[in-house]
Structure formats: C-alpha cells, structure tokens
Amino acid sequence: MHDHGSRLASTLVAAILLTVIAGCGAAGSSPSPAPTTRPSPTPIVVPVSSAADAAALVIATDPRFAGAIQLTPDLIGGSKYWKAEQLPGGGYRIELTLGWGDCPAGCIERHVWTFDVDANGGVKLVGETGDPVPSDLPA
C-alpha cells in the first residue's frame, strides 16, 4: 500500500504542478486587445460655386486630365480642355476633351468625357464618346 500511496501522491503533485504552470502561463501572457471599431468615412462636401470648381474636381478624377484648361474662343492647338454648362440645382456639366495627332492643326483624334458635378462636389460620369484613347497617350 505504501507503493500505491506514493504513486497517488506523485500523480497528485504532478497534477498540481501542471495546473500551476498552466495558470502562470495564462497570467503572464497579455490578453488580446479588444477589436476596435473603425469609423466609417464621412463624405467630404466640396461646395461647387463655379464652373472652374467643378472642372477642378473632374480633372482630379484621372491623371490623364491633368493640365486641362478651359476652352476659350481663342484657344488654338489645345489638346486638353474643358467646357461647362450650368445645371439646375447649382451643379455643372463638364465636358472634357483629350485630343492627339497633329494638335497644332486641331487634333486629328479626340475623346470626350461628360461629367455632372453637383453643388456638393459629387462627380458622376454620364457619358463618353470619340476615338479610343491610346494607352501611351503623352501627358
């Protein structure tokens, strides 16, 4: 019986040690941080008070549009320009044209995008027409 008592005592000591070791490991480790909730982005309202404001928002939508200027009657050889039409409700319709191929003579090819820009700065593509834009069109 002495042997049986020693084995029981050894088993009991081993179980206690395992419990203590497991408890220490859990106590020593840092708890996982609680998940943080991320705020949902708030749309930025950019008041549009002029055709130039609306055109600037459109130009910012595509790197190919960088450098576009307002179409004026005296513009000759322009390959990147925009014109505007006021919409009801304070917005603007912006027509942006990219041309290529002998532009000093008026551009042989061109592509036109039409955007509606609302009074709060929302930009929406409403159509496009023209020649396919080459992927290597110089800026």
Secondary structure per residue as TSV (DSSP state, phi and psi in degrees):
chain	resnum	aa	ss	phi	psi
A	1	M	-	360.0	-28.4
A	2	H	H	-60.5	-40.2
A	3	D	H	-64.2	-42.7
A	4	H	H	-64.8	-38.1
A	5	G	H	-66.9	-38.9
A	6	S	H	-66.1	-42.3
A	7	R	H	-65.2	-38.6
A	8	L	H	-65.6	-43.2
A	9	A	H	-64.5	-42.8
A	10	S	H	-63.2	-42.1
A	11	T	H	-64.5	-41.9
A	12	L	H	-64.4	-43.1
A	13	V	H	-63.8	-41.5
A	14	A	H	-63.9	-42.0
A	15	A	H	-64.0	-41.4
A	16	I	H	-64.5	-44.4
A	17	L	H	-61.3	-42.9
A	18	L	H	-62.7	-39.4
A	19	T	H	-65.1	-43.2
A	20	V	H	-65.3	-44.4
A	21	I	H	-63.5	-45.1
A	22	A	H	-63.0	-39.9
A	23	G	H	-66.1	-39.3
A	24	C	H	-66.8	-39.4
A	25	G	H	-63.2	-41.2
A	26	A	H	-70.1	-38.1
A	27	A	H	-71.3	-32.5
A	28	G	H	-79.6	-21.9
A	29	S	S	-84.0	148.7
A	30	S	-	-82.4	142.9
A	31	P	-	-69.4	152.2
A	32	S	-	-66.1	138.2
A	33	P	-	-67.3	147.3
A	34	A	-	-67.2	141.9
A	35	P	-	-61.4	138.4
A	36	T	-	-94.7	143.1
A	37	T	-	-88.2	135.1
A	38	R	-	-95.2	135.2
A	39	P	-	-68.6	145.6
A	40	S	-	-78.9	141.0
A	41	P	-	-63.4	140.9
A	42	T	-	-93.8	126.7
A	43	P	-	-59.1	138.3
A	44	I	-	-89.1	127.3
A	45	V	-	-95.1	122.6
A	46	V	-	-115.6	102.8
A	47	P	-	-59.6	135.2
A	48	V	-	-106.6	110.6
A	49	S	-	-111.9	-0.4
A	50	S	S	-154.8	166.0
A	51	A	H	-62.5	-36.0
A	52	A	H	-64.5	-38.1
A	53	D	H	-61.1	-46.7
A	54	A	H	-63.2	-43.5
A	55	A	H	-63.8	-39.0
A	56	A	H	-60.9	-39.5
A	57	L	H	-65.9	-41.0
A	58	V	H	-65.0	-46.3
A	59	I	H	-58.7	-35.0
A	60	A	T	-70.2	-11.9
A	61	T	T	-79.5	-15.4
A	62	D	-	-151.4	125.4
A	63	P	G	-57.8	-26.6
A	64	R	G	-66.1	-21.1
A	65	F	G	-84.2	-11.0
A	66	A	T	-55.0	134.1
A	67	G	T	88.9	0.2
A	68	A	-	-64.8	141.3
A	69	I	E	-120.3	164.0
A	70	Q	E	-71.5	135.9
A	71	L	-	-69.9	126.5
A	72	T	-	-126.9	158.1
A	73	P	T	-59.2	-26.2
A	74	D	T	-93.6	5.8
A	75	L	-	-72.3	122.0
A	76	I	-	-124.0	130.9
A	77	G	S	77.1	11.9
A	78	G	-	-71.7	136.1
A	79	S	S	-112.8	-7.4
A	80	K	E	-142.5	104.4
A	81	Y	E	-149.0	163.7
A	82	W	E	-133.5	154.6
A	83	K	E	-135.4	156.5
A	84	A	E	-129.5	152.8
A	85	E	E	-137.2	129.8
A	86	Q	E	-72.7	138.8
A	87	L	-	-105.2	156.3
A	88	P	T	-59.6	143.4
A	89	G	T	92.3	5.2
A	90	G	S	93.6	1.0
A	91	G	-	-93.6	-174.6
A	92	Y	E	-139.2	148.5
A	93	R	E	-99.7	122.7
A	94	I	E	-110.6	127.3
A	95	E	E	-110.0	115.4
A	96	L	E	-111.4	127.8
A	97	T	E	-116.1	133.2
A	98	L	E	-115.1	129.8
A	99	G	E	-122.4	158.5
A	100	W	E	-155.7	162.4
A	101	G	S	84.8	91.9
A	102	D	S	58.0	52.5
A	103	C	G	-66.4	-28.5
A	104	P	G	-57.2	-26.6
A	105	A	G	-96.4	6.9
A	106	G	T	114.4	6.1
A	107	C	-	67.0	119.9
A	108	I	S	-74.3	-38.3
A	109	E	E	-123.2	152.1
A	110	R	E	-157.8	156.6
A	111	H	E	-132.1	139.0
A	112	V	E	-124.6	128.8
A	113	W	E	-107.8	140.3
A	114	T	E	-119.2	126.4
A	115	F	E	-123.8	144.9
A	116	D	E	-104.8	131.7
A	117	V	E	-119.1	119.5
A	118	D	-	-82.7	172.2
A	119	A	T	-63.5	-19.4
A	120	N	T	-96.9	6.9
A	121	G	-	92.5	7.1
A	122	G	-	-71.3	130.5
A	123	V	E	-113.2	129.6
A	124	K	E	-135.3	125.6
A	125	L	E	-72.7	124.4
A	126	V	E	-111.7	-7.3
A	127	G	E	172.4	164.0
A	128	E	E	-154.1	147.8
A	129	T	E	-144.5	166.2
A	130	G	E	114.7	-168.2
A	131	D	S	-70.0	149.8
A	132	P	-	-61.2	135.8
A	133	V	-	-80.7	123.8
A	134	P	-	-66.1	144.1
A	135	S	T	-67.7	-21.8
A	136	D	T	-103.2	25.6
A	137	L	-	-60.5	122.8
A	138	P	-	-67.0	148.3
A	139	A	-	-72.7	360.0
